[in-house]
Amino acid sequence: MPSVTSYDYAIGGWYWGSRLTFSNNIFRGNCDFSVSGTSFVFENNIIMSSFRFPSGTSNNISFHFNTIDLEKAKFITSSSSTSATPNIDFSNNYWGTTDTQLIDNFIIDRNDSLSINYYVNYLPILTEKPEMSKYTVSFDTNGGSVIQSITNLSKGAKINKPDNPTKQNYIFAGWYIDNNFTTEWNFENDTVENNLTLFAKWLSPLYPFEVTNVSGYKIGTTVVLSWTNPTDANFSHVRVILEGFEWAESMGATDQESGKTSYSANDFSGATFVTIKCVSKDGLISEGIRFNF
């Protein structure tokens, strides 16, 4: 593995193989790099530090689209021979100046043994400061209320959980990174690494399980019912609604005790049927079974 000694800078990550890439970082302090057979690429960083690379290697080193602070940055190679000095490409960076003499002095005076005539290129010079990459998190509510995107995010940023969207007759069940709803976004731990769309998951308002084996009778004003409850682990209890009393459903006035499988009552309204609905532990309600007297 490569060895990097640094002080007070943020690193964006390792990309191992024929080259090692650093992007969207702020480098401060001193950075010493030691690795063999690998090219270094620095892109879209803010550089306010010294960079020292290993002696006796022939690695290629590239700096592109970086902001380089000439007052604080140093570039140092400690090669013992010019034949072993890395090839260095400083083209397309923002130096805060177009004075090539200042840039020449930075490169020549701050290297132990580096020949600019053969090994370093810094043209063209950018005249406008490059912007570090910013990312956007968008929210696809799948037909629910609109949630505004979060913009101007840096790599590695965390985002606050927005207010839950709403959708008529549906229950919101979280944000997912894919529209197959396999991986839920963790607002406490997950970080933004690229532009991202989060997808809202919705639960159907209907509980998919019903009672079975319904039987009963009505004699005069006496109503008697029995049934078998679902075996689903999420099942909570039964709701019994006599004809004409649908208004009471929203009040829960007809809910039965958990585990109950029978019902008896006096009906003076002349009801000709009853509807038995199942309620889940998370509040979903089934379409219901109608039983005619």
C-alpha positions as CSV (number, residue, x, y, z in Angstrom):
1,M,0.0,0.0,0.0
2,P,1.2,3.6,-0.6
3,S,2.4,5.6,2.3
4,V,1.2,9.1,2.9
5,T,2.2,11.4,5.7
6,S,0.1,14.5,6.0
7,Y,-1.0,17.2,8.4
8,D,-4.3,19.1,8.4
9,Y,-5.8,18.1,5.0
10,A,-8.9,16.3,3.8
11,I,-8.4,13.3,1.6
12,G,-11.0,12.2,-1.0
13,G,-10.1,8.6,-1.3
14,W,-7.7,6.0,-2.8
15,Y,-7.9,4.6,-6.3
16,W,-5.5,1.8,-6.5
17,G,-3.9,0.5,-9.7
18,S,-1.6,2.2,-12.2
19,R,-2.4,5.6,-10.8
20,L,-3.4,7.3,-7.5
21,T,-6.0,10.0,-7.8
22,F,-6.8,12.8,-5.3
23,S,-9.8,15.1,-6.2
24,N,-11.9,17.7,-4.4
25,N,-9.6,18.0,-1.4
26,I,-8.1,20.9,0.5
27,F,-4.4,20.2,1.2
28,R,-2.7,22.1,4.1
29,G,0.5,21.5,6.0
30,N,3.1,18.9,4.8
31,C,2.3,16.0,2.5
32,D,4.9,13.3,1.9
33,F,4.1,10.6,-0.6
34,S,5.9,7.3,-1.0
35,V,5.0,4.6,-3.6
36,S,6.6,2.8,-6.4
37,G,5.3,2.2,-9.9
38,T,2.3,4.5,-9.6
39,S,1.4,7.8,-11.2
40,F,-0.1,10.5,-9.1
41,V,-3.0,12.6,-10.3
42,F,-4.3,15.7,-8.4
43,E,-7.5,17.2,-9.8
44,N,-9.7,20.0,-8.7
45,N,-8.0,20.5,-5.3
46,I,-7.1,23.6,-3.3
47,I,-3.3,23.3,-2.6
48,M,-1.8,25.2,0.3
49,S,0.9,22.6,1.3
50,S,4.2,21.2,0.5
51,F,4.4,18.1,-1.6
52,R,7.4,15.9,-1.3
53,F,7.7,12.8,-3.6
54,P,10.1,9.9,-3.3
55,S,13.7,9.8,-4.5
56,G,14.9,7.6,-7.2
57,T,11.6,7.0,-8.9
58,S,10.4,7.8,-12.4
59,N,6.7,8.3,-11.6
60,N,4.5,10.6,-13.6
61,I,2.9,13.4,-11.5
62,S,0.0,15.4,-12.9
63,F,-1.7,18.5,-11.4
64,H,-4.8,19.7,-13.3
65,F,-7.6,22.2,-12.5
66,N,-6.2,22.9,-9.1
67,T,-6.0,26.2,-7.2
68,I,-2.4,26.5,-6.1
69,D,-1.4,29.1,-3.4
70,L,2.1,30.2,-4.4
71,E,2.7,31.7,-0.9
72,K,2.0,28.5,0.9
73,A,2.5,25.6,-1.6
74,K,5.8,24.0,-2.2
75,F,6.8,21.3,-4.7
76,I,9.7,19.1,-3.7
77,T,11.3,16.1,-5.3
78,S,14.3,14.5,-3.6
79,S,15.7,12.6,-6.6
80,S,19.4,12.0,-6.5
81,S,19.7,12.1,-10.3
82,T,17.9,13.9,-13.1
83,S,17.3,10.6,-14.9
84,A,15.2,9.4,-12.1
85,T,13.2,12.6,-11.6
86,P,9.4,12.2,-12.2
87,N,7.8,13.8,-15.2
88,I,5.6,16.5,-13.8
89,D,2.6,18.1,-15.6
90,F,1.3,21.3,-14.0
91,S,-0.8,22.3,-17.0
92,N,-4.3,23.9,-16.6
93,N,-4.0,25.1,-13.0
94,Y,-4.9,28.4,-11.4
95,W,-1.9,30.0,-9.8
96,G,-3.4,33.4,-9.0
97,T,-1.1,35.0,-11.5
98,T,-0.1,34.7,-15.2
99,D,3.5,35.8,-14.4
100,T,5.5,32.8,-15.6
101,Q,8.6,34.0,-13.8
102,L,6.8,33.6,-10.5
103,I,5.8,30.1,-11.4
104,D,9.3,29.3,-12.6
105,N,10.7,30.5,-9.3
106,F,8.2,28.4,-7.4
107,I,9.1,25.2,-9.2
108,I,12.9,25.8,-9.6
109,D,13.7,27.3,-6.2
110,R,11.7,24.8,-4.2
111,N,13.0,21.6,-5.5
112,D,16.2,19.8,-4.5
113,S,17.3,18.7,-7.9
114,L,14.7,19.3,-10.6
115,S,15.4,20.5,-14.2
116,I,12.4,22.5,-15.3
117,N,13.6,22.4,-19.0
118,Y,13.2,18.7,-19.3
119,Y,10.6,17.5,-16.7
120,V,8.0,20.2,-15.9
121,N,5.2,21.7,-17.9
122,Y,2.8,24.3,-16.4
123,L,1.2,25.8,-19.6
124,P,-1.6,26.7,-20.2
125,I,-2.4,28.7,-17.1
126,L,-6.0,29.0,-16.0
127,T,-7.1,32.6,-15.6
128,E,-10.3,31.8,-13.7
129,K,-10.3,29.8,-10.4
130,P,-11.7,26.3,-10.9
131,E,-14.7,25.4,-8.7
132,M,-14.6,22.3,-6.6
133,S,-17.3,19.8,-7.6
134,K,-20.6,20.3,-5.9
135,Y,-23.4,17.7,-5.8
136,T,-27.2,17.7,-5.7
137,V,-29.5,15.3,-3.9
138,S,-33.0,15.1,-5.6
139,F,-36.1,13.5,-4.1
140,D,-38.4,11.4,-6.3
141,T,-41.7,11.2,-4.3
142,N,-43.4,8.8,-6.7
143,G,-46.6,10.8,-7.0
144,G,-46.4,12.3,-3.5
145,S,-45.9,15.9,-2.4
146,V,-42.9,17.8,-3.8
147,I,-39.6,17.8,-1.8
148,Q,-37.1,20.3,-2.8
149,S,-33.6,19.2,-3.9
150,I,-30.6,19.9,-1.7
151,T,-27.9,21.6,-3.8
152,N,-24.3,22.8,-3.5
153,L,-23.1,19.8,-1.4
154,S,-19.5,18.9,-1.1
155,K,-18.2,15.4,-1.4
156,G,-18.7,13.4,1.8
157,A,-21.4,15.7,3.1
158,K,-24.3,14.4,5.2
159,I,-27.9,15.7,4.6
160,N,-30.7,16.4,7.0
161,K,-33.8,14.3,6.7
162,P,-36.6,16.4,5.0
163,D,-40.1,16.4,6.2
164,N,-42.0,13.3,5.1
165,P,-43.9,13.7,1.9
166,T,-47.6,12.9,1.7
167,K,-49.7,11.0,-0.7
168,Q,-53.4,10.5,-0.5
169,N,-54.4,7.0,0.8
170,Y,-50.7,5.9,1.2
171,I,-48.3,5.7,4.1
172,F,-44.7,7.0,3.6
173,A,-42.1,4.3,4.4
174,G,-38.7,5.9,3.9
175,W,-36.2,7.1,1.3
176,Y,-34.3,4.6,-0.8
177,I,-31.3,4.9,-3.2
178,D,-33.0,2.8,-5.8
179,N,-36.5,2.5,-7.2
180,N,-36.6,-1.2,-6.3
181,F,-36.5,-0.1,-2.7
182,T,-33.7,-2.5,-1.7
183,T,-31.3,-0.1,0.2
184,E,-32.7,2.6,2.5
185,W,-30.7,5.9,2.9
186,N,-29.3,6.3,6.4
187,F,-29.4,10.0,7.2
188,E,-27.3,9.5,10.3
189,N,-24.4,7.8,8.5
190,D,-24.6,7.9,4.7
191,T,-22.6,10.6,2.9
192,V,-23.0,12.2,-0.6
193,E,-20.3,11.1,-3.0
194,N,-22.1,12.0,-6.3
195,N,-25.3,13.5,-7.6
196,L,-28.0,11.4,-6.1
197,T,-31.7,10.7,-6.4
198,L,-33.6,9.3,-3.4
199,F,-36.9,7.5,-4.0
200,A,-39.9,7.6,-1.7
201,K,-41.4,4.2,-0.7
202,W,-45.1,4.0,-0.1
203,L,-47.1,1.4,1.6
204,S,-50.5,0.5,0.3
205,P,-53.3,1.7,2.5
206,L,-54.9,-1.8,2.5
207,Y,-53.8,-4.5,4.8
208,P,-53.6,-7.6,2.6
209,F,-55.0,-10.2,5.1
210,E,-58.6,-11.0,6.0
211,V,-60.4,-13.1,8.5
212,T,-61.7,-16.5,7.3
213,N,-64.4,-19.0,8.3
214,V,-66.9,-16.2,9.1
215,S,-70.2,-17.5,10.6
216,G,-73.0,-16.0,12.6
217,Y,-76.7,-15.1,12.8
218,K,-79.1,-12.4,13.8
219,I,-82.2,-13.2,15.8
220,G,-84.4,-10.2,16.5
221,T,-81.9,-7.6,17.7
222,T,-79.2,-10.1,18.8
223,V,-76.1,-10.3,16.5
224,V,-73.6,-13.2,17.0
225,L,-70.5,-13.6,14.9
226,S,-67.3,-15.8,14.9
227,W,-64.2,-16.0,12.6
228,T,-60.6,-17.1,12.3
229,N,-57.9,-14.4,12.6
230,P,-55.0,-14.2,10.1
231,T,-51.7,-15.8,11.1
232,D,-49.7,-12.9,9.8
233,A,-47.2,-11.7,12.4
234,N,-48.2,-8.1,11.7
235,F,-51.9,-8.7,12.5
236,S,-53.2,-6.7,15.4
237,H,-57.0,-7.0,15.8
238,V,-60.4,-7.1,14.1
239,R,-62.8,-4.2,13.5
240,V,-66.5,-5.0,13.2
241,I,-68.8,-2.5,11.5
242,L,-72.6,-3.0,11.4
243,E,-74.4,-1.6,8.4
244,G,-75.0,2.1,8.8
245,F,-72.2,2.5,11.3
246,E,-69.3,3.1,8.8
247,W,-68.9,6.6,10.4
248,A,-67.7,5.0,13.6
249,E,-64.8,3.3,11.9
250,S,-62.6,6.4,12.0
251,M,-63.2,6.6,15.7
252,G,-62.1,3.1,16.3
253,A,-65.3,2.6,18.3
254,T,-65.8,-0.9,16.7
255,D,-62.3,-2.3,17.3
256,Q,-62.2,-5.6,19.1
257,E,-59.6,-6.8,21.6
258,S,-56.5,-8.3,20.2
259,G,-56.9,-12.0,19.6
260,K,-60.7,-11.9,19.9
261,T,-62.5,-14.2,17.4
262,S,-66.2,-13.6,18.2
263,Y,-68.6,-10.8,18.5
264,S,-72.1,-10.3,20.0
265,A,-74.3,-7.2,20.3
266,N,-77.8,-5.9,20.2
267,D,-78.7,-4.1,17.0
268,F,-81.7,-1.9,17.0
269,S,-80.9,-0.2,13.6
270,G,-82.2,-3.0,11.4
271,A,-78.8,-3.9,9.9
272,T,-78.8,-6.6,7.3
273,F,-75.0,-7.2,7.1
274,V,-71.8,-6.6,8.9
275,T,-68.2,-5.9,7.6
276,I,-65.2,-7.4,9.4
277,K,-61.9,-5.7,8.8
278,C,-58.4,-6.6,9.9
279,V,-56.0,-4.0,11.4
280,S,-52.2,-4.4,11.3
281,K,-49.8,-3.4,14.0
282,D,-48.6,-0.5,11.8
283,G,-52.1,0.8,11.3
284,L,-53.0,-0.6,7.9
285,I,-56.6,-1.7,7.4
286,S,-57.9,-4.5,5.1
287,E,-60.7,-4.0,2.6
288,G,-62.9,-6.2,4.8
289,I,-65.2,-9.2,4.5
290,R,-69.0,-8.6,4.3
291,F,-71.2,-11.1,6.0
292,N,-74.9,-11.0,5.3
293,F,-77.4,-12.0,8.0
